[in-house]
Amino acid sequence: MRFRSFLLGLLFLIGCQPSSWTAEPDVGSLPWPPRDQRTVSIDNPAAAVLLSSNREASDSGWISRSVRVPAGQPLPIKASWTDDGRLLAELGDRTQVIAVRVNWTGSGDQAKLQNPLSSMSAQEIAGLWGVLLDAWSEEIEQQLTAIDCEKALLTVAQDWRRGTTNPLPPLPRHLRYLRVLFNSSEGQITEMGRLKSLTDLRYFELNGYPKLTFDFNLVSNCQKLESLTVRGHQLANTGSLSSLSALRHLDLSDQREHLRDVGFVANLDRLETLDVSMSAVANLDSLAGLEHLKWVNADATWVERLPEKLALRVLRVQSTRLSDQQVSEFAKANPQCLIMHRWGDSLRNMVGDATRLVIRTHHFAADSNTSSPKILFESHDPAEIRELVEGIRIDESQSGFHCMCGGDPFLDFSLNDEKLTTVGFHHGRSLRWRQGWWGDGMLTDRSGQFLVEWLDDHGVSGPADEIRQAQQQQRAANRKIERAVSGLPEDLAQAFAERSENFGERLRTNFPSTADQINALLRILGTDNNSWTQLDWIEQFADAELNQYDKDELALAVESALRGEDRRARRGAARYWRSWRSALETWTPENANDLRHAVVDVMQDSHYYPLRQDAQRYVQSFRNDFSDGACLEIVKRGLVDQHPSVRRSAMLTAGALGLDSVADHLMRVLRGEATAREGLPNVPDDETVDVNEGFDNVAGKRSEPEVAALALGYLHHTPAARVISQKTETSPMYEVALAMLGDHQKLKPSHFRLKETNVALQLAAVRVVMDTRGAHGLKWATEYQQSEYWWEEETVAAWLSQMLVAEQAPGADMLINCSDLETVAQWYQQHGTDFLDQFSLSHGGANGGPE
């Protein structure tokens, strides 16, 4: 363990640590009331819950993300959204649509309203627990009159009508439960005057936008309001809140400097919970005398003093200006109150007496796709669990951020059969305790190392593996920097490694010639041995410098490098010319054949297989710049590559380019015979280090014989049909290949919308439609669904449109320069039958198409 401590300690910058753990002294020790006296949860009792939560039924019902669970309905509830915007739940022995979502599908001028309410009866609408309005139309106002206002939660999003400034839409005036959500800075609901008429509101939640102001006078008429949440907005007329005498739950969190005083709560005699976390509130004096107030969250505020006596059961004052002594004195005067002050103290108080620990992978909420977590470790030994808990120490000065990942692994603590809480571990350095902390807690260096070692010793190696991987990546990055600056003058190398703003000036000083400056940058760009589309700071730095030069100067330097003997400069030149949005993206040199071939040579020399695979696509993209002999040479080299994805790409390229001379090789692959393989190209050692595995795949998980069949279909190599027909296994690849070879009845609707990632197959199916000039599968092609790439549907639309225009199809004027598949589908609905009849007549009644 000492050796591992040393290795892991490198990441925490603390050197080698002893194998045994010595607990650091607490900043303060503040015990909580005994468990049997804790009557209020540490997290907000009034907060929305997940449908997957294990919560008891409530007399008043639970507000969830999208619904209000009726009183008496227990949780958890297994529910999932359907494609048409319905939340379908399993409720005992029946299933029920408990919510619907009205939203826009598509974008821009092609956006369409998806409204499940339109197909529901008034009785079905009345049974809903929730309605989400991400869009609006006049008919919705009438449809909403059927909802049960005493039961349903209505949620309105800011982009409900695709405007930049929107009023709150007209809602049922007896509505009781309303949420308004802001998810971006576009399409904000800036006019909320209609709130004044919703006098029956019991629950209102506004998740706001900090550039807008919410005026509390808007809800001053809502005298029945029991729960009010306003987060993120600027606030106006907070004093009017004092008139809401029925208010029981108030959440004004995340107001930052917009909330400095809560004096208005003094008159809210029925108030039970108050959340002012992440605000500028400095004192809580106005809470004295509120006998029903049980829970207060003032985390991350400026609170610097506390009232002497409160009726609270839970007080959260983490990351405030309160001293340990102030909190300790308050605790003595209020022994019934559970106080959360120090981050580590709070967590240890919560789980210190746990009798069961389960360490597991992540799982998802019931509102979305469900999956089961994998249990990595389980302990029922309280002493073992305490050892782990006592090793947790939080650096509060570095805490309060929010890691963008979900965390892994998760630690579930239980006391006998009672679930206490869950804590997520992030990257061996921080913890996320959603229930108890307002942000992520940064572990001290020693504590982070301890937890990683403890988990590793108990068979949970993920965090330790992540650290080792991070160290490997850092070493690889250091090696890459060393390669990038090799050959540069010392001062220039240092300026680059430091990303200095003076790098350009020093470059020009060291290399007065513009050609030499560009060549130095190309050498830097040619350092990486992996993807050309994923740029880290080294490539971004070099690319930004290159783009400052004149296009003609760049062209001369790139051409010189591609013809030269400096491998790194040639690699950089190929990458720069090939890169998206480079200054030479549209450069078309006179002698393009030789230069394009030089680019392909660089790709095919790479030990990163997706780059060798990309060489095949590159030849297809610039076919006119390559001679027939060059195309054949490049494809043949790909056919014998050691990686199957490169071989698959080469086979499909051979078919797309019509290289009949490789048909014999493809037939051997189709028959399952052995074919030649060549090893990786012999290149300098610095081009073979730190090469990633790659992730690209061709034709999904289909076999090489299936890909060969597709390629032979493109070549119309009729002898392949007999071999394919003799195959015992069924495959959509073989079916489409046979259709390409003339057996058009093999084409099926599923070939155009697969349940697998296989763009090669789907585009081959479209090619059958093109080869038969629309006689077979035209309708199915108009219903094509994206398999892998965003451009597929546009490409298919352009192919079909060009074909139909060339065939002088009825109504083809609407398809000129069309790249929108929905427009092609509309054309088919209007003119498809006429076109097929016309085609049949012009070909002597030979229309054998499936339409």
Secondary structure as the mmCIF struct_conf table of DSSP 4:
data_model
#
loop_
_struct_conf.conf_type_id
_struct_conf.id
_struct_conf.beg_label_comp_id
_struct_conf.beg_label_asym_id
_struct_conf.beg_label_seq_id
_struct_conf.end_label_comp_id
_struct_conf.end_label_asym_id
_struct_conf.end_label_seq_id
HELX_RH_AL_P HELX_RH_AL_P1 ARG A 2 PHE A 12
TURN_TY1_P TURN_TY1_P1 LEU A 13 LEU A 13
BEND BEND1 SER A 19 SER A 20
HELX_LH_PP_P HELX_LH_PP_P1 ALA A 23 ASP A 26
BEND BEND2 VAL A 27 VAL A 27
HELX_LH_PP_P HELX_LH_PP_P2 PRO A 31 PRO A 34
HELX_RH_3T_P HELX_RH_3T_P1 ARG A 35 GLN A 37
BEND BEND3 VAL A 40 VAL A 40
BEND BEND4 ILE A 42 ASP A 43
TURN_TY1_P TURN_TY1_P2 PRO A 45 ALA A 46
BEND BEND5 ALA A 47 ALA A 47
STRN STRN1 VAL A 49 VAL A 49
TURN_TY1_P TURN_TY1_P3 LEU A 51 SER A 52
TURN_TY1_P TURN_TY1_P4 ASP A 59 SER A 60
STRN STRN2 TRP A 62 ILE A 63
STRN STRN3 SER A 64 SER A 64
BEND BEND6 ARG A 65 SER A 66
STRN STRN4 ARG A 68 VAL A 69
HELX_LH_PP_P HELX_LH_PP_P3 PRO A 70 PRO A 70
TURN_TY1_P TURN_TY1_P5 ALA A 71 GLY A 72
BEND BEND7 LEU A 75 LEU A 75
STRN STRN5 LYS A 78 TRP A 81
TURN_TY1_P TURN_TY1_P6 ASP A 83 ASP A 84
BEND BEND8 GLY A 85 GLY A 85
STRN STRN6 ARG A 86 LEU A 91
TURN_TY1_P TURN_TY1_P7 GLY A 92 ASP A 93
STRN STRN7 ARG A 94 THR A 105
BEND BEND9 GLY A 106 GLY A 106
HELX_RH_3T_P HELX_RH_3T_P2 GLY A 108 GLN A 110
STRN STRN8 LYS A 112 GLN A 114
HELX_RH_3T_P HELX_RH_3T_P3 PRO A 116 SER A 119
BEND BEND10 MET A 120 MET A 120
HELX_RH_AL_P HELX_RH_AL_P2 ALA A 122 ALA A 126
TURN_TY1_P TURN_TY1_P8 GLY A 127 GLY A 127
BEND BEND11 TRP A 129 TRP A 129
STRN STRN9 GLY A 130 LEU A 133
BEND BEND12 ASP A 134 ALA A 135
HELX_RH_AL_P HELX_RH_AL_P3 GLU A 138 GLN A 143
HELX_RH_3T_P HELX_RH_3T_P4 LEU A 144 ALA A 146
BEND BEND13 ILE A 147 ILE A 147
TURN_TY1_P TURN_TY1_P9 CYS A 149 LYS A 151
STRN STRN10 LEU A 153 ALA A 157
TURN_TY1_P TURN_TY1_P10 GLN A 158 ARG A 161
BEND BEND14 ARG A 162 ARG A 162
BEND BEND15 THR A 164 THR A 164
STRN STRN11 THR A 165 PRO A 167
HELX_LH_PP_P HELX_LH_PP_P4 LEU A 168 PRO A 170
TURN_TY1_P TURN_TY1_P11 ARG A 173 HIS A 174
STRN STRN12 TYR A 177 LEU A 181
BEND BEND16 SER A 184 GLY A 187
STRN STRN13 GLN A 188 GLU A 191
HELX_RH_3T_P HELX_RH_3T_P5 GLY A 193 SER A 197
TURN_TY1_P TURN_TY1_P12 THR A 199 ASP A 200
BEND BEND17 ARG A 202 ARG A 202
STRN STRN14 TYR A 203 ASN A 207
TURN_TY1_P TURN_TY1_P13 PRO A 210 LYS A 211
BEND BEND18 LEU A 212 LEU A 212
STRN STRN15 THR A 213 ASP A 215
HELX_RH_3T_P HELX_RH_3T_P6 PHE A 216 VAL A 219
TURN_TY1_P TURN_TY1_P14 SER A 220 ASN A 221
TURN_TY1_P TURN_TY1_P15 GLN A 223 LYS A 224
STRN STRN16 SER A 227 ARG A 231
BEND BEND19 GLY A 232 HIS A 233
STRN STRN17 GLN A 234 ALA A 236
HELX_RH_3T_P HELX_RH_3T_P7 THR A 238 SER A 243
TURN_TY1_P TURN_TY1_P16 SER A 245 ALA A 246
STRN STRN18 HIS A 249 ASP A 251
BEND BEND20 ASP A 254 ASP A 254
STRN STRN19 ARG A 256 ARG A 256
TURN_TY1_P TURN_TY1_P17 GLU A 257 HIS A 258
HELX_RH_3T_P HELX_RH_3T_P8 GLY A 263 ASN A 267
TURN_TY1_P TURN_TY1_P18 ASP A 269 ARG A 270
STRN STRN20 THR A 273 ASP A 275
BEND BEND21 MET A 278 MET A 278
STRN STRN21 SER A 279 SER A 279
STRN STRN22 ASN A 283 ASN A 283
HELX_RH_3T_P HELX_RH_3T_P9 ASP A 285 LEU A 287
TURN_TY1_P TURN_TY1_P19 ALA A 288 GLY A 289
TURN_TY1_P TURN_TY1_P20 GLU A 291 HIS A 292
STRN STRN23 TRP A 295 ASN A 297
TURN_TY1_P TURN_TY1_P21 ASP A 299 ALA A 300
BEND BEND22 THR A 301 THR A 301
STRN STRN24 ARG A 305 ARG A 305
BEND BEND23 GLU A 308 GLU A 308
BEND BEND24 ARG A 313 ARG A 313
STRN STRN25 VAL A 314 ARG A 316
TURN_TY1_P TURN_TY1_P22 GLN A 318 SER A 319
BEND BEND25 THR A 320 ARG A 321
HELX_RH_AL_P HELX_RH_AL_P4 ASP A 324 ALA A 333
TURN_TY1_P TURN_TY1_P23 PRO A 335 GLN A 336
STRN STRN26 LEU A 338 MET A 340
BEND BEND26 ARG A 342 ARG A 342
HELX_RH_AL_P HELX_RH_AL_P5 TRP A 343 VAL A 351
TURN_TY1_P TURN_TY1_P24 GLY A 352 ASP A 353
BEND BEND27 THR A 355 THR A 355
STRN STRN27 ARG A 356 ARG A 360
TURN_TY1_P TURN_TY1_P25 ALA A 366 ASP A 367
BEND BEND28 SER A 368 SER A 368
HELX_LH_PP_P HELX_LH_PP_P5 SER A 372 LYS A 374
STRN STRN28 ILE A 375 SER A 379
HELX_RH_AL_P HELX_RH_AL_P6 PRO A 382 GLU A 390
TURN_TY1_P TURN_TY1_P26 GLY A 391 GLY A 391
STRN STRN29 ILE A 394 ILE A 394
HELX_RH_3T_P HELX_RH_3T_P10 GLU A 396 GLN A 398
STRN STRN30 PHE A 401 PHE A 401
BEND BEND29 MET A 404 CYS A 405
BEND BEND30 ASP A 408 PRO A 409
STRN STRN31 PHE A 410 LEU A 415
TURN_TY1_P TURN_TY1_P27 ASN A 416 ASP A 417
STRN STRN32 GLU A 418 HIS A 426
TURN_TY1_P TURN_TY1_P28 HIS A 427 ARG A 429
STRN STRN33 SER A 430 ARG A 432
TURN_TY1_P TURN_TY1_P29 ARG A 434 GLY A 436
BEND BEND31 TRP A 438 GLY A 439
STRN STRN34 ASP A 440 ASP A 440
STRN STRN35 GLY A 441 MET A 442
STRN STRN36 LEU A 443 LEU A 443
HELX_LH_PP_P HELX_LH_PP_P6 THR A 444 THR A 444
HELX_RH_AL_P HELX_RH_AL_P7 ASP A 445 ASP A 457
TURN_TY1_P TURN_TY1_P30 HIS A 458 GLY A 459
HELX_RH_AL_P HELX_RH_AL_P8 GLY A 462 VAL A 485
TURN_TY1_P TURN_TY1_P31 SER A 486 GLY A 487
BEND BEND32 LEU A 488 LEU A 488
HELX_RH_AL_P HELX_RH_AL_P9 GLU A 490 ALA A 497
TURN_TY1_P TURN_TY1_P32 GLU A 498 ARG A 499
TURN_TY1_P TURN_TY1_P33 GLU A 501 ASN A 502
HELX_RH_AL_P HELX_RH_AL_P10 PHE A 503 ASN A 510
BEND BEND33 SER A 513 SER A 513
HELX_RH_AL_P HELX_RH_AL_P11 THR A 514 LEU A 525
TURN_TY1_P TURN_TY1_P34 GLY A 526 GLY A 526
BEND BEND34 ASN A 530 ASN A 530
BEND BEND35 TRP A 532 THR A 533
HELX_RH_AL_P HELX_RH_AL_P12 TRP A 537 LEU A 546
TURN_TY1_P TURN_TY1_P35 ASN A 547 GLN A 548
BEND BEND36 TYR A 549 TYR A 549
HELX_RH_AL_P HELX_RH_AL_P13 LYS A 551 ARG A 563
BEND BEND37 GLY A 564 GLU A 565
HELX_RH_AL_P HELX_RH_AL_P14 ARG A 567 ARG A 578
BEND BEND38 SER A 579 SER A 579
TURN_TY1_P TURN_TY1_P36 TRP A 580 ARG A 581
TURN_TY1_P TURN_TY1_P37 ALA A 583 THR A 586
TURN_TY1_P TURN_TY1_P38 GLU A 590 ASN A 591
HELX_RH_AL_P HELX_RH_AL_P15 ALA A 592 ASP A 605
BEND BEND39 HIS A 607 TYR A 608
HELX_RH_AL_P HELX_RH_AL_P16 TYR A 609 SER A 621
TURN_TY1_P TURN_TY1_P39 PHE A 622 PHE A 622
HELX_RH_3T_P HELX_RH_3T_P11 ARG A 623 ASP A 625
BEND BEND40 PHE A 626 PHE A 626
HELX_RH_AL_P HELX_RH_AL_P17 ASP A 628 LEU A 639
TURN_TY1_P TURN_TY1_P40 VAL A 640 VAL A 640
BEND BEND41 GLN A 642 HIS A 643
HELX_RH_AL_P HELX_RH_AL_P18 PRO A 644 LEU A 657
TURN_TY1_P TURN_TY1_P41 GLY A 658 GLY A 658
HELX_RH_3T_P HELX_RH_3T_P12 ASP A 660 VAL A 662
HELX_RH_AL_P HELX_RH_AL_P19 ALA A 663 LEU A 670
TURN_TY1_P TURN_TY1_P42 ARG A 671 GLY A 672
HELX_RH_3T_P HELX_RH_3T_P13 ASP A 685 GLU A 687
BEND BEND42 THR A 688 ASP A 690
BEND BEND43 VAL A 698 ALA A 699
TURN_TY1_P TURN_TY1_P43 GLY A 700 LYS A 701
HELX_RH_AL_P HELX_RH_AL_P20 GLU A 704 TYR A 714
TURN_TY1_P TURN_TY1_P44 LEU A 715 HIS A 716
TURN_TY1_P TURN_TY1_P45 THR A 718 THR A 718
HELX_RH_AL_P HELX_RH_AL_P21 PRO A 719 SER A 725
TURN_TY1_P TURN_TY1_P46 GLN A 726 GLN A 726
BEND BEND44 THR A 728 GLU A 729
HELX_RH_AL_P HELX_RH_AL_P22 PRO A 732 MET A 740
TURN_TY1_P TURN_TY1_P47 LEU A 741 GLY A 742
HELX_RH_3T_P HELX_RH_3T_P14 HIS A 744 LYS A 746
HELX_RH_3T_P HELX_RH_3T_P15 PRO A 749 PHE A 752
BEND BEND45 ARG A 753 ARG A 753
BEND BEND46 LYS A 755 GLU A 756
HELX_RH_AL_P HELX_RH_AL_P23 VAL A 759 ASP A 771
TURN_TY1_P TURN_TY1_P48 THR A 772 GLY A 774
BEND BEND47 ALA A 775 GLY A 777
HELX_RH_AL_P HELX_RH_AL_P24 LEU A 778 THR A 782
TURN_TY1_P TURN_TY1_P49 GLU A 783 GLU A 783
BEND BEND48 SER A 787 GLU A 788
TURN_TY1_P TURN_TY1_P50 TRP A 790 TRP A 791
HELX_RH_AL_P HELX_RH_AL_P25 GLU A 792 ALA A 806
TURN_TY1_P TURN_TY1_P51 GLU A 807 GLN A 808
TURN_TY1_P TURN_TY1_P52 PRO A 810 GLY A 811
HELX_RH_3T_P HELX_RH_3T_P16 ALA A 812 LEU A 815
TURN_TY1_P TURN_TY1_P53 ILE A 816 ASN A 817
HELX_RH_AL_P HELX_RH_AL_P26 LEU A 821 SER A 842
TURN_TY1_P TURN_TY1_P54 HIS A 843 GLY A 844
BEND BEND49 GLY A 845 GLY A 845
#
